Amino acid sequence: MAEKIARVTALREIAPSIIVLDAQMVEPATMEFKAGQFVSIRIDEKGDVRRSYTMTSPSSRNDGFELLVKMVPGGAASGHFGRMRPGDELRFTGPMGFFFVDAGHPGDSVFVATGAGIAAALPMALETPRKAKVLWSMRRDDEYYWTDRLAGLDWEKVVPPSAEWPEAHALLAERCAALLGSLRDPMFYLVGNGDMTRAVRDHLIALGVDRRKRIKNEIFYPVSEP
Ligand SMILES: Cc1cc2nc3c(=O)[nH]c(=O)nc-3n(C[C@H](O)[C@H](O)[C@H](O)COP(=O)(O)OP(=O)(O)OC[C@H]3O[C@@H](n4cnc5c(N)ncnc54)[C@H](O)[C@@H]3O)c2cc1C
């Protein structure tokens, strides 16, 4: 797939280790995408190292895009973004991915995110045509950001009293189960670490939710961190 080019226009740290980057398309001049899709960014000179980042700007914008980057200590992409300055180029492929809102689904939607998974859950919830509920887990209450963007949505913090992820996953699964009784034929969109998507998915399946038709998931990070 041919690479596209965008130029970084702004970078700001909105919370500890959370950077929001804005970029203007250069080649081609515009790019269309669906909320929830991502781009695969070249991290090294040769293009052997790539990492995926989800567009957080509205899909109505096509002259550029915004990304949210969680900085991981020692991470290849994290180091790359840490050195980046306005004016630098991003080379990437995409947009790609199938984790986007099913516009044909007639019922409600539940978006479940851990950590940086909110990068996909928030734009999707904002663009879903029907009733949306957002459940977002962080380990601690003081780790939340973007509460201003979430303000117009029906959303809940799900914070584990133990500050441990397994408890957060169990709480998210319980909240989803409880919503089955109050929402109309909900579709569940699960995004973040793989332990969470597995825990919530398995719980919903055990309760009779159709895995193929009513659960979509995107794994940002395979094991116990968001
Ligand atoms: C489809 C898709 C969309 C994604 N969208 C986003 C997005 O919008 N925003 C975003 O921040 N990330 C997103 N990710 C994750 C992103 O692609 C990187 O994997 C992540 O940012 C770490 O990259 P890195 O190169 O800095 O770390 P790596 O060099 O890959 O890893 C360095 C070390 O950090 C560990 N690590 C990796 N990720 C995490 C983590 N999240 N928490 C704790 N430890 C970690 C690794 O196990 C390794 O030990 C997405 C992933 C996928 C598959």
The ligand as an SDF file (V2000), in Angstrom:
LIG
                    3D

 53 58  0  0  0  0  0  0  0  0999 V2000
   -5.7110   -1.0980   15.6830 C   0  0  0  0  0  0  0  0  0  0  0  0
   -4.8860   -0.3960   16.7350 C   0  0  0  0  0  0  0  0  0  0  0  0
   -5.1240    0.9370   17.0470 C   0  0  0  0  0  0  0  0  0  0  0  0
   -4.3700    1.5900   18.0340 C   0  0  0  0  0  0  0  0  0  0  0  0
   -4.6430    2.9060   18.3330 N   0  0  0  0  0  0  0  0  0  0  0  0
   -3.9250    3.5180   19.3160 C   0  0  0  0  0  0  0  0  0  0  0  0
   -4.1990    4.8770   19.6660 C   0  0  0  0  0  0  0  0  0  0  0  0
   -5.0680    5.5430   19.0820 O   0  0  0  0  0  0  0  0  0  0  0  0
   -3.4610    5.4400   20.6560 N   0  0  0  0  0  0  0  0  0  0  0  0
   -2.4620    4.7380   21.3270 C   0  0  0  0  0  0  0  0  0  0  0  0
   -1.8240    5.2920   22.2140 O   0  0  0  0  0  0  0  0  0  0  0  0
   -2.1840    3.4560   20.9930 N   0  0  0  0  0  0  0  0  0  0  0  0
   -2.8770    2.8530   20.0060 C   0  0  0  0  0  0  0  0  0  0  0  0
   -2.5660    1.5590   19.6630 N   0  0  0  0  0  0  0  0  0  0  0  0
   -1.3800    0.9440   20.2890 C   0  0  0  0  0  0  0  0  0  0  0  0
   -0.1240    1.4080   19.5230 C   0  0  0  0  0  0  0  0  0  0  0  0
   -0.1610    0.9290   18.1930 O   0  0  0  0  0  0  0  0  0  0  0  0
    1.1860    0.9140   20.1460 C   0  0  0  0  0  0  0  0  0  0  0  0
    1.1780   -0.4910   20.2290 O   0  0  0  0  0  0  0  0  0  0  0  0
    1.4520    1.4480   21.5250 C   0  0  0  0  0  0  0  0  0  0  0  0
    1.3240    2.8470   21.5300 O   0  0  0  0  0  0  0  0  0  0  0  0
    2.8610    1.1330   22.0050 C   0  0  0  0  0  0  0  0  0  0  0  0
    3.7720    1.4090   20.9830 O   0  0  0  0  0  0  0  0  0  0  0  0
    5.3230    1.6670   21.2600 P   0  0  0  0  0  0  0  0  0  0  0  0
    6.0360    1.4610   19.9860 O   0  0  0  0  0  0  0  0  0  0  0  0
    5.5150    2.9790   21.9610 O   0  0  0  0  0  0  0  0  0  0  0  0
    5.7150    0.5360   22.2760 O   0  0  0  0  0  0  0  0  0  0  0  0
    6.3980   -0.9240   21.8800 P   0  0  0  0  0  0  0  0  0  0  0  0
    7.8010   -0.7030   21.3740 O   0  0  0  0  0  0  0  0  0  0  0  0
    5.4540   -1.6180   20.9860 O   0  0  0  0  0  0  0  0  0  0  0  0
    6.4380   -1.5890   23.2890 O   0  0  0  0  0  0  0  0  0  0  0  0
    7.3860   -1.2360   24.3070 C   0  0  0  0  0  0  0  0  0  0  0  0
    7.0370   -1.9250   25.6170 C   0  0  0  0  0  0  0  0  0  0  0  0
    5.8170   -1.3560   26.1390 O   0  0  0  0  0  0  0  0  0  0  0  0
    4.8260   -2.3780   26.3030 C   0  0  0  0  0  0  0  0  0  0  0  0
    3.5480   -1.7280   25.9090 N   0  0  0  0  0  0  0  0  0  0  0  0
    3.0760   -1.5460   24.6460 C   0  0  0  0  0  0  0  0  0  0  0  0
    1.9020   -0.8860   24.6800 N   0  0  0  0  0  0  0  0  0  0  0  0
    1.6230   -0.6420   25.9820 C   0  0  0  0  0  0  0  0  0  0  0  0
    0.5650   -0.0120   26.6800 C   0  0  0  0  0  0  0  0  0  0  0  0
   -0.4960    0.5240   26.0480 N   0  0  0  0  0  0  0  0  0  0  0  0
    0.6250    0.0780   28.0150 N   0  0  0  0  0  0  0  0  0  0  0  0
    1.6710   -0.4360   28.6820 C   0  0  0  0  0  0  0  0  0  0  0  0
    2.7230   -1.0860   28.0900 N   0  0  0  0  0  0  0  0  0  0  0  0
    2.6940   -1.1800   26.7720 C   0  0  0  0  0  0  0  0  0  0  0  0
    5.2630   -3.5170   25.3710 C   0  0  0  0  0  0  0  0  0  0  0  0
    4.8210   -4.7680   25.8350 O   0  0  0  0  0  0  0  0  0  0  0  0
    6.7730   -3.4340   25.4330 C   0  0  0  0  0  0  0  0  0  0  0  0
    7.2610   -4.0830   26.5840 O   0  0  0  0  0  0  0  0  0  0  0  0
   -3.3310    0.8940   18.7030 C   0  0  0  0  0  0  0  0  0  0  0  0
   -3.0700   -0.4470   18.3790 C   0  0  0  0  0  0  0  0  0  0  0  0
   -3.8350   -1.0900   17.4210 C   0  0  0  0  0  0  0  0  0  0  0  0
   -3.5270   -2.5370   17.0910 C   0  0  0  0  0  0  0  0  0  0  0  0
  1  2  1  0
  2  3  1  0
  2 52  2  0
  3  4  2  0
  4  5  1  0
  4 50  1  0
  5  6  2  0
  6  7  1  0
  6 13  1  0
  7  8  2  0
  7  9  1  0
  9 10  1  0
 10 11  2  0
 10 12  1  0
 12 13  2  0
 13 14  1  0
 14 15  1  0
 14 50  1  0
 15 16  1  0
 16 17  1  0
 16 18  1  0
 18 19  1  0
 18 20  1  0
 20 21  1  0
 20 22  1  0
 22 23  1  0
 23 24  1  0
 24 25  2  0
 24 26  1  0
 24 27  1  0
 27 28  1  0
 28 29  2  0
 28 30  1  0
 28 31  1  0
 31 32  1  0
 32 33  1  0
 33 34  1  0
 33 48  1  0
 34 35  1  0
 35 36  1  0
 35 46  1  0
 36 37  1  0
 36 45  1  0
 37 38  2  0
 38 39  1  0
 39 40  1  0
 39 45  2  0
 40 41  1  0
 40 42  2  0
 42 43  1  0
 43 44  2  0
 44 45  1  0
 46 47  1  0
 46 48  1  0
 48 49  1  0
 50 51  2  0
 51 52  1  0
 52 53  1  0
M  END
$$$$
